[in-house]
Amino acid sequence: NSDGLEVAFDEKRQDHAKFVERVKLMMSTFVLRRRKCDVLGELSPKTDVVHKVPMVEAQQAAYDACVSRWKIEVAQRKEKAADAAQELKPRRGRPPKLSAAGPAKIGSAIFFDLRKAANHPLLVRSRMSDEELDAFADELMKVRHFGDDATKEQVLKEVSGYSDWDIHCAAAEHGRRLERYRVGAGGV
């Protein structure tokens, strides 16, 4: 009958609840759960410490090269913006509006590039001139690194964004043929 079945389930539920409570009681000695608001007064005050670590010579050289590159780039962009501003005709005596997104984006790019140079000199391209990069692109085309359909312009566009480490890895894929583009054991 269904009444007997309900009583049996109720007894099992009560037994299960008692069992769960007993396990919680046993575990409470091993598990301590404290909320932040309860212990905030016990914590020591937060301190910030800045440790300035000098860069190794290769890092400093890569960092300085990035700074120089970006100074030239920013000066060229300012010159282009000034030329563009003079070409635009002001409306009703107001100066023309220039896009505000440019400085924020370039600032982010500068920071990212300098951060890469500070982290490791191989994360930026500092070991290869543009002419050498052009020759490297030719070599990659000869070994069909980017496939049969890649044009010189596509390859140059791709490798112009390569860091010294990217160049090393691409050269390493082709063994002795591109060995001269690899970074020596002392450079890593």
N, C-alpha and C positions, 0 to 999 in steps of 0.2 A: 504494500500500500504506500501511497505517496507521503503520508505523514511520517512514517518510519524512515523513509529515504531522506527527507528534509532534516530530521533529527540527526541522522548519521553524518550528513554534510556539515551541519552546524558544529557538531562535536569535532570534526576534522579541522574546521576553520579555527575553532578555539585552540585546539592542540597546536596548529601551525602558528597562530599568533603568539602563543606562549613560547614556542620554540624560537621564533624570531626575536622576541624580547630577551630571551636567555642568551642568544648569540650576541645581540647588541651589548648586553651587560658584560659579557666576557671580552668582547673586542674593545670596549671603552678604555681599558687600561693600556691598550696598544695604539689607539687612534686618538689623537688630540686635534680637535677642530676648533680653531679660534678665529673669530672674525676680526677684520682690520680695525674696526672701531673699538674693539675690546683691547687691542694690544698697541694701538697707536701711541699711547702715552709712555709705553715701555721702550719704544725704539729710540735709538740715538738720532740726533739731527742729521739730515742729509748733508754731505759735504761733496764738493766738486774739486777735483785736483787735476790740473793740467800738467802733463809731462811733455816737455818739448824735446823731441828726439832729432838730432841732426841727421840729414839725409846723407847717404853715401855719395861718393863723387859722381857716379853715373846717374843717380837719381837727381842730384842737383843740376847736372848738365841738361838732362831731359826736361826738368822743370823750368829752367831758365830759357831753354829753346821754345817751350810752349808759351811762356810769358812774352817773349819777343814776337813769335808768330801772331799771337792774339793782339798785341799792341798794333801791329801793322794792319791786321784785319779790321780792328775797330776803327782805326784812322781812315781806312778806305771806305768803310760803311758810312762813317760820319760825312765824308766828302761826297759820297753818292747821295745821301739824304739831303745835304745842303743844296746840291745841284738840282735835285728833284723838287725841293721846296721853292727854288727860284723859278723853275719852269711852270709851276702851278700858279694860276692867277687867284689872288685872294678875292673872296666874295664879300661885297659890301664893307670893305675896309678891314675885314678880319683876316688874320694869318691862316694859311691852309692847315688842315689837320693832318698830322703824320701818324702812321700806325704806332700804337704804343706796345704792340706785341713784339716788335723787333728787339728792343733792349732786354726784355725779360727772357726771350729765347736765347739770345746771344750770351747773356749772363749765365744762364744755365749751362750752355755749351762750354763756356770758359771754365766754369767751376768743375764740370765733369772731366774735361781734358786735363786740368791741373791736378785733379784728384788721382787720375790714372797715372800721371807722371810721378806723383809723390808715392803712390803705392808700389810701383815697380817700373823701371825705365823701359822694359820691353813692351809695356802696354800702350806706348805711343811710338810713332815712327820717327826715329832720330838717327838711325844708322845708314839711311839710304836717301840719296838726293832724288830729285824728280827725274833726272836723266837715267839714273840707275833703276828707278822704278819702271821707267819706260822699257828698258832692256829686260827687266824681270817679267814684265807683261808679255813681251815678245817670246821669252822662253816658256812661259806658261801656255801661250798659244801653240807653240811647237809641240808641247807634250799633251795638248788637248785637255788641259786641266779643267776648263769650263765647257768641254764638249766640242763638237764639230761646228756648231752653228754660231758660236760666240764671235762677235766682231771685235776689232782692236779697241774701238771706243767703249764697248761694254766692259771689256777686260780692264782697261785703264780706269774706268769709273769705279769698278769693283775694288781693284787693288789700291786705288788712291786712299781708300778708307782703312787700309790694313795697318795694323801696328807691326812693330818689329817681330813680335811673337807670331802674329798671323802669317807674316812672310816666311818665318822660320818653319812653321807647320806646313805651309803649302810646299815649300822647297823639300822638306823631309819626306813628303809623299812620293817624290820622284827620285829618291836615292841619290846616286853620285852625279847625275846630270845637272842638278841644281844645288849641289853641295856648297858652292861658293856663297849662296844666299843664306845659308844656315848660320845660326848663332853658335859660336864655339862653346865648349864646356865651361870656360871661365866667365862667359857672358850671361849665364842663366842664374 
